[in-house]
Amino acid sequence: MNATIRELLAEHGGLPVAVETLADDADLYEAGLTSFASVQVMLALEEHFDIEFPETMLNRKSFASIGSITACVSTLCGGQEAAQ
């Protein structure tokens, strides 16, 4: 799941740094993620994993790091690692 999230982040996040150079706990906003790009990443995640982010997860904290995104997606996928 983490690798897929990194791929989607690289494709839709518009980061000025390579996603593979970022640690799971690196602050994505400090790395250059914009609010607009975080929405694009969220939409890509929803489409790929066939999930919908609830209103309670629509905040900066949910998209602050690869680890936090992975935790959210894992929760929304029923706590299972998606094989996608």
ABEGO torsion letter per residue (X at the ends): XAAAAAAAAAAAAGBABBAAABBAABBAAAAGBBAAAAAAAAAAAAAAAGBBBBAAABBAAAAABAAAAAAAAAAAAGGBBBAX
